[in-house]
Amino acid sequence: MGRMVQRELATGASRWRRSCPRSAWPALVTVCLLLRTCELNTADALKPNILLIMADDLGIGDLGCYGNRTLRTPNIDRLAEEGVRLTQHLAAAPLCTPSRAAFLTGRHSFRSGMDASDGYRALQWNGGSGGLPQNETTFARVLQEAGYATGLIGKWHQGVSCATRGDHCHHPLRHGFDYFYGMPFTLVNDCQPGRPPEVDAALRAKLWRYTQWAAWGVATVAAGRAWGLLSVPRTAVLGAAGLLLLFFVSWFASFGFVRRWNCILMRDHEVTEQPMVLERTTALLLKEAVAYVERNKHRPFLLFVSVLHTHIPLVTAKQFLGRSRHGLYGDTVEEMDWLVGKLLSALEENGLKNRTLTYFTSDHGGHLEAQDRALGQLGGWNGIYRGGKGMAGWEGGIRVPGIFRWPGVLPAGRVVSEPTSLMDIFPTVVQLGGGQVPRDRVIDGRSLLALLQGAAQHSAHEFLFHYCGQHLHAARWREKERGRLWKVHYVTPRFHPEGAGACYGQGVCPCSGAGVTRHSPPLLFDLASDPAEARPLSPGSEPRFHEVVARVGEAVRRHRETVRPAPPQFSLSHILWKPWLQPCCGTFPFCSCSEDGDPKDP
């Protein structure tokens, strides 16, 4: 019976799509998914379009649909009203590069070497050699093989090349996307002239200080020799000056041109703007995303729009400046909402709303330490949740928005409070696209379709594990039988200043070393009654304290048995800037180009 239904759907799907009312098409897909009697790879007509929108550093408390009453986000709020809103959606890592690696592959980032034990926790240069390994499988690759058009517009931050400038081994087009337009790196303060440096700012300051000290030393020796106070050979003075110049050039060649090396736009393999002009980047990205929808409206497509909002520096179009009640950060959030509205309008204008699964999220929590004396708070608000970007254990670092809309297939206005992960997107979209989840590796994500549709009441995750770099900081247990949601903290960051709630003056909190506290016994919270993690439980306040800690500890032990070493992509040799890998338009090192024509202002 199932095979007969499958054959009937396959042969009649295209005719159905052409002749039936648009409102009836989602009903067919719903029956298909619920009965599990048809395979979506039998006909393109049954494959939904998939639009994934990811914000950068957005706090879960910045959106109206998650409780904000002072920032205006009507388009994202409408998306939630027309779809399903997840209230316990969790990033797999609290920083950009590892979180996005886990999102793309459905696997913890340490499984692909895209996280660090110590030192650098994210890629630092377009001209580095680290990045998402070619043997990793992204959801884009699976859907591309299933017949989808696959596009990425916006931020990548998963590396570019390995050995030569043109090998592009880590590039989006080597990971299943057939079209890319955007930043191969990420926004940093260095992208905006006049802002304080961000890329390796502490190391840069040290190198400049060492250069000054050495220069004073050489100058003093040269002056002493000139005045006859020191008997030093002229060749020695010249040699020291030459070494000093070589030292200065060796580090200034990278750090002195961060904007030119890192802040660039690419279309596929070609650099189109170097350095990029931030004030018009949002309009360029929106133009590309809308054009991609229009180009592919007659075939199934996956479009991943990875917006640059709300990562610092906050560059907002003049039409939005001063409009919010929360300064420049609030203006940027409201501009991002406008951009989301334009993407939703593009779907509607092309008749694709009912045939498209739309998803909105952020890569991790808001950046609490992002502050400026003149501009105020530049990072997001994480609502009631403790902690922020860089903190893998506290909820504020990893709890993110999760909104799905698919009219006629997913129930409008549904709220799901079960633990889910960004890693779940991989198996979810693979299932929708008719692909197969790889069976030759550990996949940590679980399909969300049954939960989103209401066919399942509980998450497929009994346990979730929260890593800071390669260090396990916390784990949670969804005890379905008793309705409890336990969270165990093994390591927590030491806030600076003490009790401040963040690591001010340090960029983000560390994962290990003197900047963390290890807890023995671990901290225990019941998130069902204490989502803000304000009241740690003890054996005196919770009779099952030792039982719960032991149960989670056993789950951690079993989970750690699945961890295998992977070549580290954040090692110093991979992180360092290499001029022969630097993407460049023109002749290196004279790299300079600009997009033809200026897009219209929003």
Secondary structure, 3 states (H helix, E strand, C coil): CHHHHHHHHHHHHHHHHHHCCHHHHHHHHHHHHHHCCCCHHHCHHHCCEEEEEEECCCCHHHCHHHCCCCCCCHHHHHHHHCCEEEEEEECCCCCHHHHHHHHHHCCCHHHHCCCCCCCCCCCCCCCCCCCCCCCCCCHHHHHHHCCCEEEEEEECCCCCCCCCCCCCCCCHHHCCCCEEEEECCCCCHHHCCCCCCCCCHHHHHHHHHHHHHHHHHHHHHHHHHHCCCCCCCHHHHHHHHHHHHHHHHHHHHHHCCHHHHHCCEEECCEEEEECCCHHHHHHHHHHHHHHHHHHCCCCCEEEEEECCCCCCCCCCCCCCCCCCCCHHHHHHHHHHHHHHHHHHHHHHHCCCHHHEEEEEEECCCCCCCCEECCCEECCCCCCCCCCCCCCCCCHHHHEEEEEEECCCCCCCCEEECCCEEHHHHHHHHHHHCCCCCCCCCCCCCCCCHHHHHCCCCCCCCCEEEEEECCEEEEEEEEECCCCEEEEEEEEEECCECCCCCCECCCCCCCCCHHHEEEEEEEEEEECCCCCCCCCCECCCCCCCHHHHHHHHHHHHHHHHCCCCCCCCCCCHHHHCCCHHHCCCCEECCEECECCCCCCCCC
